[in-house]
Each structure stands twice: as structure tokens, then as C-alpha cells.
Amino acid sequence: MTTYPALHMMIDGQQISGGGRRTHAVVNPATGEVIGELPLAEAADLDRALEAAQAGFRVWRKSTPQQRAAVLQGAARLLMERQEDMARVVTMEEGKVLAEARLEVAVVANLFNFYAGETFRLYGRALVRPEGMRSTVVHEPVGPVAAFAPWNFPVSNCGRKLGAAIAAGCSVILKAAEETPASALGVLQCLLDAGLPANVAQAVFGVPDEVSRHLLASPIIRKLSFTGSTVVGKHLVKLASEDMKRTTMELGGHGPVLIFADADIERALDAMAAAKFRNAGQVCISPTRFIVEEAAFPAFRDGFAQRAAAIRVGPGLDANSQMGPMANPRRPEAMDRLIGDAKARGAKLHTGGERPVGDQIGNAGYFYAPSVLSEIPLDAAIMNEEPFGPVVLINPFADEEAMFAEANRLPYGLAAYAWTQDAKRQQRIGREIESGMIGINTAMVAGPDSPFGGMKWSGHGSEDGPEGVMACLVTKAVHEG
């Protein structure tokens, strides 16, 4: 059994802890028990991280593709060698079931290997000019990156932030979530052990507003990469705009799922139930609003309720558990509030809507039962506010036009899904749905070679794919006479 590691910050290759610093209690969400004390950065720590990042950028921007690829490939190998221990740490501090945690580590290994290849493909171009002139377009690393990662995917969110910057030749200061620090430190340690210079990547923790204001006020930082809520993202963009810093923002979503009557309903139910209750619904691309053609509505509603009621909820380290706890006490409270409001407005609750209790759960953890609501009024809070939990919203609609309108009604546009066997309709879905990622007859909308990002209030820019590395580069045109 993996024991929870001692916690620290990592600045210029040194583990920083103690010294009378404030601390944050890290809690196991399955038990409510404190498992670690995390040191929080003071202003002097952040200044030291900035100085290290500045020095690291001067070195790393001159690194060769071979050097960057070797670090990323070496880190990928170490991630897989340490997969089991890292996965157990993820489950201990975030709650997701162990199988999902193992997969998360493997996803980052795949991404690092892909980014290693991208280091050789950061091409520029030569423009056609009259004899005696030469014009070239080149891409250069933007500079030190401030990267803020949330708790729901504590390995993969951090891997995206670190991998893209390092592949591009940037240095990075990572501020991961205080709820899940050991996972972030595990990813960074793999990079350092693979040969990344110590001053190229730092990991700090602290009071989020203090850290973000301090880092973004510094002219050393030239790019902000943030994954989190729309509210916080808007605030950080305003801070970054004061110094015209580049931004990549992956913000909230409220994933619509269009279910047409001609779809393979059983296949859609199996895929969407698995996707919905992954990580207890705490997924930015989670399918949430099910927009169902009237003829398919009864069968789809009843099939989803049956699948939700059959899910075994329990501690993530228990091999029998299919869904773990929510990550912190705020999430069950939010579920109670949102589901209660929907019921008060006339929505029908088919299963869940409560905090389960059982021999393997007890009363201490942050568990919530998989829940299914139907016929929810559109003015209910849950139809407009990202629930970020294990709750399914199912409403009937008359036709394709009404379904498209509901899918695009909200200002979010991160991930959307649709199920139909009509080939022409599939093309219309791709054109009409306002979303950065669309899955048609599949729950898969992400991959190491595919851009991950949204539109509207769900943010701008992309992670993953070639686009993830390009987001850490600036374009320069050089004209010679």
C-alpha cells in the first residue's frame, strides 16, 4: 500500500517546506481524514520561483529538439514505471477509482511522447521574395509560463501544462490545486529525474488569489495557462491583460448531448453512462444536458436511471467500487442545492438525489449517489450552472431545430455529443453545434494529437495536439534586404 508522501514546494530544484509557513490540510475525500500538510508560498517564495523561471528560460529556450524530446520521453517512461504508486496517490487525495487514476497517468505518458515528437516539427517558413531579399517566419518560445491546474485530473491537468511549455522551450511555474499537490509533484519529479534542468519548472502552492496576483503582476511571466471555472478564468484574464500576457483558458462547460430517435439507444446509454459518472461527474467535458427527441425519451430516461442506480459507489481504492467520492465537501453541498432547486421547480427525480450510506462508505466521506432528473424547467439553476457532479439532466424535444437551439442556448461551448445514424444529420451537427469539441456516436473527444479547448465562455486556445505546443510560441517575421 502506497503511503501518502511528505509535501513540499519545488523551487529551483529544492524541496521547500517548514520555515513557519502557513499550511493547507490535504484530506482523503473517502474518509474525511487529513493525510498531509502542504506548505503555502509566501511572497519571497514566489519571487524566488520567478527568478528561477527567468534563469531557466534563458537556458531552455536554447535547448535542441533532441534535448527536449529526451526529457519528455524519459519522463513518459518514468510515469509508466511509477504508474501504480502515482495512481494510488491520485485516489487518496482526489477520490476517483483506481482504474481511472491508472489511466490518467498513462494518458500523460502518451501526451509526453507525442509532445516529444512535436519538438521536431516546430517549423517556420521562407517567403517568396525578389532576388536580394530574404523573408522568414519563425516560431520562438513565448517565455516563462504561469500555469494553474485544478484538482479533478491532478496528473493530466499538470501534465498538459508542463509538457506543452517544456516542448516549446519555455520555463514554467506550476500552481496546482492545494487539494491534490502530491499528484502534481509526482509529474514534475518525473521530468526532473529525466534530466529537465532544475530551474526550468517550479511548483508552488498557496492562497490562489495571492499567488495569481503575484505571478501575473510580474513582467517575467509572458503567458498564462489556466484550467478551471469561468468565473475565476475571467478574473485571471483581466489580470493578465494588464501586461498583455498571452493566455490559454480552458474553462467551464455544460455538455449537451443530442439523442435522436434513430440512434442506437442501448449503445448510447452504455457510452454516456460511463462518461457521465467518470470521476463522479467532476469532468469539464462531462455529458450533462441530455436533449432527447420525444420518440426516444421514455426508453432513454428509464435506461439511464437503471444504469445509474446499479453503480457501486465506494472508496476509490476498493476494487469493487465503480464510482468514488466527490473531491471535497463543497461538491455534495452543491448537488443538494441544485437538485433540490430543480425538484422544487417540478423536475422529476428518478434515482439518487442523496448522500449514500453503506458499510464501505459511512458518514465521513464526500459521497453522492448517481442521480437522474428529467423534465427539468429551463429556468432551474442546474440547467444553467455547471453541476460538476454525478447528475444527469434529461428533457424531451420535438425536433432537430429545437434540439440544436437548446444545445446552443448557454454561453458555454466546451464539449458536446450527439447520437444519430443519419449521415447528413451528423454533418449538420458538426456545423451547427457551438462547441470546441464534438463527439458523434462516441464519448471520445480528446487525444494526445487532438486540440482540447472550447469557445464562448468555455475559453480560448487549445491544449494537446500540435496546437498545445504552438500556444506556447510566438511568431516572428524577419525581413532582410
N, C-alpha and C positions, 0 to 999 in steps of 0.2 A: 504494500500500500504506500503510495506516494505521500510524504508528509508535506505540509504547506511550507514553502521556503521563507526565509527571512527576507524582509522587504527593504528596498533602498531606492534612491535615485541613481542614475548613471550619468556622470558629467566628466567629460574628457577622460574616459576610461576608468574613472574611480567610482567606487560604490560609496554613496553619500547617505548617511543616516545619523541618528542621535544628535548630539550638539544642542540639546534643548529645543529642537524644532517641534512645531505643532505636529500632531499625528492624526491620521484618519483610521478608524477601526474598520477592517475588512471583515465581512460577515459571510458565512456559509448560508445561502438562501434556503437550503433544505432543512436547516436546523435553527437558524437564527443566532448561532453561536459565533462569537468573534474568533477568527482564525489568524489574524495578523494585524500589526500596527504599521501603517505606512507613513514615513516621514514626508512632510509637506514643505515645499520650497519657500524660502524667504527671498526677498529682493536680491540679496547678494548671490544666492544660488542661481537665480535666473540670469543675472549679469555674467556670471562665470560660464553658464551654458551658452550665452550669446557670444562671448569671446571665443569659446572653443569652436562654435559653429563657424564663426568668421575665419578662424585659422584653418579649420578643416576644409572649408570651401576652397581656399587658396590652393590647397594640395589636391583635393579630389577632382576639381574641375580640369586638372591637367592629366588625370589618370587615363590610361588607354582603355579601349573597349575590352581588351583581354583581361585587364586587371579587374574591371567592374564585373565582367562575366564570371571570373573565377570566384569572386566573393559571393555573388548571388547563387552560383551553382553549389559552392561549398556550403552555404547556409541551407540550401534546399536539402542537401544530403543530411546535414545535422538535424534538421527538423524531423526528417523521417526516422533517424536513429533515436531521437528523443520523443517520438510521437506519443508513446503511451504515457510517459511521465507528464508531458505537456498537456495532454488531453485530460488527465486526472486533475491537474491544477485548474484547467478551464472549468470543469464540472464543479470543483469545490468552491470556486469564487463566483461563478456565473449561474450555475444550476442546470444547464442543459444536459441531456442524457449523454453518456459516454460515447456512444456510437457517433453522435453528431459532433462531439468535440474532436474525436479522432479525424473525422472527415475535414473539419475546419483546418487542422494542422496540415493535412495532405493538400488542401486547396492552396495554401500559401506556398508550399513546396513547389507545386505546379506553376504558380504565378512567378516565383523567383526564377525558375528555369526558363519561363517564357521571356521575362524581362532580360535575362542574360543574353538571349538571342537578339533582343531588340537593341542592345548596346552596339551591335554591328550594323544596324540599319537606320541610324540617325542621319539620313542623307540630306545634303543640300543640293544645289543645282547651279549650273553655269548658264547664263542668259546669252542669247544671240545678240552680238554687238558688232559694229563695223570694225574693220581691221585697225589695230592700235588701241582698242578699248577692251576692257575685261570687266564683267559684272558677275558677281557670285552671290548666292543666297546661302547662308549658313545658319545652323541652329546651335545655340550655346546654352549651357545650364543657367537657369534664372538667378540662382543664388541660394543662400540659406532659406530653408523652408520651415515654417511653423506648422506642425501637423497635430490636429486634435481628433482623437478617436474615441468612440463611445464604448459602452460595456457589452452590448448584445452579441457581438462577434469579436471577442477580445484578442484573438490571434489574427484573424483575417483582416479586420479593420486596420490593425497596426501594420500587418504585412504589406497591405496596399500602400500605406503612407510611406513606409520606409523603402520598400522595393522600388517604387517609381522614382523617388528622389535620388537614390543611390545609382540606379541605372542611368539617369540623366547626367550624373556628375555633380549633383548638389549635395550639400550637407543638410542635416535635418535636426530639429528639436521636436521630439515627440512628447505631447502631453496626452497620455492615455487616461482612461477613466480610473478614478480612485477606487471604484468598486472592484476592478479586475486588474490590479497592477502586475501581478506575477506573470500573467499570460503575456503582457506587453514586454516585460523584461526578458522573458524566455525567447521571444523572437529576436530582440536586439542582441542577446548574448550569442545566438547562433551566427549572426552577421559578424560580430566582433571575433568570435572564435574562428570564423572563416577567413579572417585577415583584413576586415574593414579597419582602417585607421581609427584610433580611439576618439579623435576629435571630430569625426565626420558625423556621428549620430549620438545624440544625447536623449535621455529620458528623464523628464521631470514630472512631478505631481504637485498638486496644490489646490487652493481655493480657485475654482475655474475662472471667475471674473478677474481675480488678481493676476493670474498667470496670463490670461489672454490680453488684458490691457498692457501688461508689462512687455510681453514679447512683441505685440503688434505696434507698440509705440516706438520700437527700436528701428532705426534705419538699416540695421544689419539684416533683418528679415525682409526678403523680397517676394515671398509667396506664402499664402495661407491655404491650407488644405483642411477642410472640416467635414466631418460626418456627424449628423445629429439633427436636432429638431429645427423646424423652420424658424421658430421664434428666436432661438439662440443664433442661428445662421444669419438672419437679417442683422442682428446686433453686431456680429463679428465682421460682416461685410462693411458696415458703416465704419468700424474701427480701422479696417484695412484700407478703406478709401482715403483716409487722411494722408497716407503716404503712397497712394496709388499702387498698392501691392497687388500682384496677380492673385486670383482666387479660384479654387475648385471647391464647389459646395455640393455635397450630397445630403439632401435634407429629407423632410418627412414625406410620407405618401399615404394614400388611402385606396389601395389597389382595387380597381374594378375588374370584375370577371363576368364576361358576357356568355351566357349559356343559351344556345339556340336549340329549338326543338329537334332539329335534325342531327344534333351531336350524339356521340356515343356516351350516353349519360353515365353508365357504370364506370367507364374509363375516366371520365371527367371527375366523378366523385372520388375515385381512388387517388388520383393525382392531386386534386385540390385539397382533400382532407389531409394528406401527408404534408403538403406545402403549408397549409394553414396552421397546423398545430406544431410545426417545427419550431424549436426553441420557445415553446409556449406562446407562439404568435408574436414574439418580440423580434420582428424582422421587418426592415423598412420596405421590402418588396413583397410583403405578405399579401396573399389574396384575401380581400376583406369584404367588399361590397359585391354580392352576387346578384347580377342583373339577369333575370331568368325569363325567357319567353313563356307566356302564360301556359301553353300546352305542356311544357316540361316542368312547370313549377311544382306540382304536388309530389311527383316522383323524386325530383331533385331535393326538395326540402326534407322529405322523410328519409331519403337515403343518407343525407348529410347528418341528420340528427342521430340515426342509428350508428353511424361510424364514430361520431363524437362521443356518444355515450359509452362506447366499447373501449375507449382509450384508457390504458392503465397509467394513472398518474402516481408518481412517487419520486424518491430521491434519484438524482441522475446517476449515481454510482451503483444503483441497484439494477442488475441485469434484466429484471422483469419490467422495469419502468419504460414506458413509451413516450412520456412527456414529464419533464421535471418541473420544479417550481419556477415562479417568476423571479426576477433577479433582485428585487428589493421590495420593501413593504409599500412603496408608493404605487406599484402596479396593481396588486389586488384591490387597493382602495379605489383606484381609477376604474377598475372593472365594475365594482359595486356601484359606483356613481353613474357610469354610463349606461349600464344595463338597467339600473333602477329608473333612470330618467326615461329610457325607451319604453319600459313596461308601463310607466305612469302615463305615457302618451298613447298607449294602445297596442304596442308591439306584442307579439306572441312569443313566449319563451318555450322552447321545445325540450331543451336539456341544459344542465349546468346552471349558471347564474348564482353560484355559491362557492364557498371555500370548502373543499372536501376534507373529510377526516377519516383516517383509517390507521391500521396497525403500523404501516410503513410511513405514515405522514405525520400524525399527531397534530398538535395545535401551534407548533413553534415556527414551521417553515412558511414560505410565501406561496403556497399552492393555490391554484384556482382551477375549477373544473372546466373542461372544454364546453363551450356554450354555443347554442344556436338560437338566433332570433329570426323571426320572419314578419313580414307586413309591417315594417317599421316606418313611421311617418318621416318624411324627408327633413322635417324641422327638428327631429331628435338630435341631441348633441352627438351621439355616436355615428350618425350619418354624415357628419360634417367635420368631426375631430378624429384624428388618427387614434384608434383604440390601443394599438400596440399590445395586444394580448390575445388569448385564445378564444375569441368570439367571432362568430360567423353571422353575417347580415344578409338575408335572402328576401328579395322582393320580386314580384311578378311585373312584367311589362308587356305591352300589347304587340309591339312590332320592332323592327330593326331601327327605325328612325328614333323611337322613344328610348331604345336601349343605348344608342350612340349618345343621345342627349344627356342621359343620366351618367354615362361613363365620363363625359367631359364636363359635368356640372361643377365640380370642385376645382379650386385653383391648384391642385396637386397634379403632378404628371411624372411619377417615377416609374412604376411598373404596372402593366395591365395584361389581362389574359382574356382569351376567347376560345370557345369550343363550338365548332361547326364543321360539317363535312362538305359545305358548299364552297367550291374553289373560288368562284368570283366574289363571294362574300368575304373570304379570307383576304383577298386583295383590298376590298373596301375597308376592312378593319385596319389593315396596315396603313392606309391613307388617312382615315378619319379619326382614329383614336389619338388623343393628345397625350403622349407618354414617351419617355425616353427609351423604354424597353417594353416590348410586346411579345408575349408567348401565345402562339396559336396552336391549340391542341397539344400543349406541353406546359409543364410548370417550370421549365428551364429557361431562364432569361439572362444567365451570366456564365462567363467562362474566362480563362486567362487571356484569350485572344480577342475578347469582345468588349467594347466600351460599356462601362457601367456608370449610369448617370441619368438625370431627369431633366425636366423642363418646368416652366412656370414656377410655382412656389417650392417645387422639389429640387430646385437648384440649377446649377450650370456647370459645364465642364464634365470631364469623364475620368474615371479611374479604370484600370485594367486595359488590356489591349495596347496597341501602339499609341492610342490616344492618351493613355495614362502617363506614358513617358513624355510625350510631346507637351503635355500640360506643365511639365517642369522645365521646359526650354523656352527661350526667347528667339525670335527670328531677326537676323541682321542681314541687310543688303550692303555689299561692298562694291563700289564702282571705281575703276581705275582707268585713267586717261593716258 
